Amino acid sequence: MSVFRGIAHVYGDNIDTDRIIPGKYTKTLDAQTLAAHVLEDLDPNFASRVRPGDVFVAGYHFGAGSSREQAAIALKVAGISVVIARSFAGIFYRNAINIGLPLVEAPDHAILDGHCVWVDLEQGLVVDETSGCVYRSARMPPVMVAILRAGGLVNYLRQYGDYEMECAAT
């Protein structure tokens, strides 16, 4: 799947992995426990408000901080279908792709909380259906879209066996 539509939960800049999932929960391997505590230090009501398919929207430097993969897992298992940010920390970006959580970098977005948002990863489009604004993002490379469609890197490698894949010219 490379097209998503959901209600936006909008937060600000510099949300690091400690804010996404507090360190005290990172010793568990239970993804449901991580999802139950996602963003609790930033917004204690987030985990109870988020619905399957919702969209997480942030500002600059989303996912900075530690390399903990649990941050991306917590968002995905909580029901977030795609994360839109003005910029991402590189390690968070790669962790999210590896676990099958789609990301879109849209530096100029002005999406507001509660707006309905539509995202096409392959076309590099973000549409705020509530305001009518359209934002361009970088088109995701085909191999990354394939990893997301497979549900993450492990599933992709089980399906294809390696990274060999023809990429479209940009």
N, C-alpha and C positions, 0 to 999 in steps of 0.2 A: 504494500500500500504506500503510495506516495502523495496522496491527497488527504487532507484532514480538515475537519470543521468542528468547532467547539466554542464554548464560552471562555473568554479571557479572564485570567486572574493576573492582575498587573502589579508588579513590585518594582523597586528601584535599582540603583547601581550597586556594585560591589557586594553582591550576595555570594558569600564564600561557602565552601562545602561544610564548614562548621554550622552555618546557619541553615543549610538545606537539611542536614541530619546531624544533630549534636553527637560529639564523639562518644558519649556514654552509651550510645546505642549501636556503635559499630562493631561490637564484639559478637553480635548475633549473626547467624546465617539465615535467619527467618525474614524473608522479604516482607511479609505482612506486618511484622513488628516494626520494621523500618518505615513502611508506609504509614503506619498509625502515628508515628512521631515526626513525619516530614514537616519541616519548617516551624516546628512548635516554638522555638525561641524567637522567631520573627513574627509569626501569626499563629497564636495558639488554636484558632478556629479553622485553619486551612484544611487539615486532614478531614474534618467533618463536613466541610463545604464542597470540596472537590468531587466532581462526578466523572465517571468514565467518559473519556473523549474530550474533556476540558483542555484548554491551552494555557500554558504558563508563559507569561511575558515579563521580561526583565530589561534592565538598562545595560550599562557597560560592565565588563569583567565578570559576567556570570560564571560561577563555578570555580573561582580562584581559590587558592589555599591548598589544602592537602590533595593527594592523589586518590583519595578514597572513592572507590567505585560505588560504595553504598549510597552516595548522594544521588547518582543517576538512577540507581535501582529504586530508591525510595520514591522518587517522582513518578517513575513509570508504573510501579505497582500501585501507587495511590490513584492512578487513572489518567495521568497527564498523557495526551496523545502526541504532543509536539511542544517544544520549547522555542520561543522566539526571544532573541536578545539583540541588543545593539552590538555586543561582542561577547565572546566566550573565552575562558581560560582554555589553553590548548589541551591539557590533560583531561579536563572535564569533557571537552568536545569528543575526544577519542574514546573515553570511557562510555559516554552516552551511545555513540555509534556501536561500540562493541557489545553493549547489552540490548541494543535495538530501540533506543529512545531517539526519535528524530529531533534534529535541531535546525533552526534557520537563523542566520545572522542578517538582521535588517537594521542597519545603522540609523535610518531616519524614521523609524516607526513612531507613531503617536497614538497607539492603541490605548484605549481606556478600559478600565475594569468593567466587566460585565458585557462588553461588546462581543458580538458573534464574529469569529475570525475564520477565514478559509485559507488554507496553505497548500501550495503545490510545490513539492520539493524539486521535481525534475524541471519545472519551468522557472523556478526561482521567483515565485509570486506569493505575496501575502496580501490578502484582501480583508480589510475591516468592513464587513458587510453592514454593520450598524452605521458607520460614518460615510461609507462609500469610498474611502481612501484605499489606494492601491500602492503597495510598496514592492520594490524590486530587491531581491537578495541574490547572492551568488547561487548559481545552479549547482546542485550537489552532483559530484562525479557519479557516473553510472555504477561503479563498483560499490560506492557507499550506499546508494539507493538499494542495490541488490542485497547488501548486508542487512539493511533495515527491513527489507521485505522478508528476508529469511528469519527475522526475529533476533538478529545479533550475530556476532562473529562466529561463535561456536556452532550455531545452526548453519551458517553459511558454509563453514569449512566441512561440516558433515555432508552437506548437499553437494558442494563443488570440489572439495578435496584440497584446494589451494587458492591462492590469490589470482591465478591467471585468468584474466578476463579482458576482452577487448574494450577499450574506453573510447568514447566518442570524442572527436576533436572539439575543442572549446573555441 
